[in-house]
Amino acid sequence: AYNATFGLAIANFLTREPWSEDPYGPPASDKHGSLFNRYQQEIGSWSSFYNRAMNLKMQLYTPDSNHPGLIDLGNLIKAIIMDESRFSQWEDPMADEKDKKPKGHDFVGGGYTRWGLMAVGIHETSTIKATANEILIRVFPGATGFTIGDIMYDPFLNIGAGVGHFMCALTPNWRTSPLNHTPTWKELKDAVLNYNGSTDYKKRVWERFQKYRESSNKIINP
């Protein structure tokens, strides 16, 4: 209940305006319209969940010039989702529900390795980050964690796994050196690189995030 309630507070202040000059073009749409603001609550709730689960003590608003707040984190997650999928969980978001196929990324060896909104791989166990499953099971002993079906077919759980992977990327190795303080701006920016591994990706996502943050600030301070 806490994460849903606090997640709603975060969601209310996330940007609602796509970057008009985004090199990736406009966000995807389905038969109900643009998908850009469809997942505000999911992003807010999972940002709140991992903040508490990892004891990061991030505040709702930007507390000072050295540390981002949870609204900043949520806007950055939106910038990542735009880059990975343009906000579509599906290959064709205009398809009828019964015909929708999960959006796949990185076709390797006869199959896709990552899926959905945040291009999540279920077995992301590289040395730079722990997995979202490890955090989930730590908070809920006995839980089975995210499954491949979860991340392929459920946007809420895809975002949950993706935000978890991103949060684990805040340090070079979360397993051996977990963050014991509120993340700094530099750590947040470096996590973008750790999440994808490409400096071009980091530059592109961060530029988009800055545009989102500018429009979000208009909501916070109209």
N, C-alpha and C positions, 0 to 999 in steps of 0.2 A: 504494500500500500504506500509506503514511504517513497519508493522509487517512482511509482506511477504519479504520485502527487507532485513530487519535486521535479519529475520529468516533464510534467505539464508546464511548470513554471519556466523551465529551460525552453521548451517547445514554443511557448508564447513569444519569446524574444529572438528566435532564430530568424535569419533573413527569409523574406518571402519573395524576393526579387532575384531572378537569374541575372547573371552578368550579361549585359546586352552584347558585348563584344567577345564573348567566350569563343575561343578557337574551335571548340567542339560543337558549336551551334546551340540551338535551344534544347532544353530538357525533353525527354520523351513524353508522349501523351498516350493515354488509352481512350476508350470510348466515353469516359467521363471528363476528359480534359487533361491538362498538364499534370505530370506526376511530381513536379518540383517540390510541392509542399505536402505531399501525401504521407510522408513518414516523419513528420516533426515529432510526434509523441514517442515513436519508437526510438528515435535518436536521443531524445531527452531522457527517456527512462533508462536506456542502457548506459548513457554517460553518467547518470546518477548512480546506477548499480556499481559500475567499476570504480568510481570515485570512492564509494564506501567500502567495497570489497578489498581494495588495495590501500585503504587508509591514506589517501592522497590529500584530503582536506582542501580540495579545491572549492572556492566560493562561487556563488551564482554569477556575480558580476566580476569584471576584471578588477582585482584588488589593488594592483600597483603596476608600475612600468616593467617589472621583472617577471611577473607571473600572470598567466592567462586564467580566465574563469571558465565555468562550465558552459556558459553561452558561447565563448570562444571555441571551446572544444566541439560543441555541437555544430557550429558553423564550419569548422574544419572538416568534420565528418561529412557534412553536406558537400564540401568541395571535393572530397575523395570520391564520394558516390557519383558525383557528376562525371568525374574523370573515368571511373571504372565502368559505368553502365548507363550514364545519362538518366538515372533514376528508374530504370526498368529491370525488374526481376526476370523478365521473360524475353525470349528472342523476338517475338512479335507482340507487343503489348496491346495491339488492336485486335488480336485474335479472340474468338469466343473462349470462355473459361475452359471448356472441355478440350480445346485445341491448343492451349498455351503450353509451350515447352520452355524449361528453364534456360536462362541465358548462360552459355558456357564461355570460358576464357582459357587461352593457352592450350590449344589442341596439341597434345604430345602423345606419341606412341599409340595412336588409335583411339584416344579419348581425351576429354577435357579434364584439366587438373584443378580449375577454380570455377566458382559459380556465383551467379546472382548479382545483386546490387553492389556488394563490396568486393566482388571477385575473390571469394573466400575459398581456400583449400582446407579440407577437414584435417589433413595431417601436416600442418605447418609446424615443423619441429626443428627449424634451423637454429643455429647457435645464437642468433641475434635476438630471439624472442621465445618465450614460452607460449603455450597455446591458450586460447580462451577456455578450453575444456578444463585445464588445470585450475584456473581461477574458479570456474563454476562448481567443480567438485569440491574445492576447498571450502566454499561457502555453504554448499548443500551436500554434505557427506552422503554417499549412496547414490547420488545422481549419476546418470549415464553420460551426461554431457551432450554436446551437439553432435548430431549424426549427419551423414551425407544427404539423407532425405530432408532433414531440417533446412540445411543451407540451400538446397536446390529449390524447394517448393514453398518455403515459408519466409516472406520478407522480414517479419519480426525477428525470427531466429537467425537469418542471414546477417542482419544488422548487429544482432547480439554477438555473434561469433566474430564479425569483422571489427567491431569496436574493441572487443577483447584482445584480438591480435594486435590492433594498433596500440592499445594501452600497454601491452607487454613490450612493445617496441620502443618505449620511452627510455630504456637503458639498453646498453649493448648485450646484456645477458640477464634477463629478469630472474632466472632460476638461481644464479649465484650472487647477483647484486641487485636485489629489488630496490626500487625507489623508496626512500624513507623521508621524502619531503614533497611539498607541492611542486609540481613540475615547473620549470622555467620556460620562457619563450623559446630559448635555444633547444631545450630538450624536446619541446613539442615539434619544432621544425625538423629536428634530426629524426624524430619518429616517422615523419612522412617518408624520408629516404629509407629508413629501415623497413617500412611497411612494403615498399615496392622495389627498392634497390637501384632506382634510376635517378640520376641528378636532374635530368630533364623533367621527369615526373615531379620531383620535389619542387622545382622552380615553377612549374605550371600550376600545381595544386596550391602552392602558397600564394601565388598571384591571384588566383580565383578566390581563395579564402579572404584575402585582404579586401576584395570587392564586396564579398558577402558581409564582412564585418562592418564595412562602411554603411551599407544599407541597413544592417541590423541595429547599428547605433542610432539611426533615425527613429527606429521603433522604441528603443529604450529612452532616448532623449528627443522627443518630437519637437 
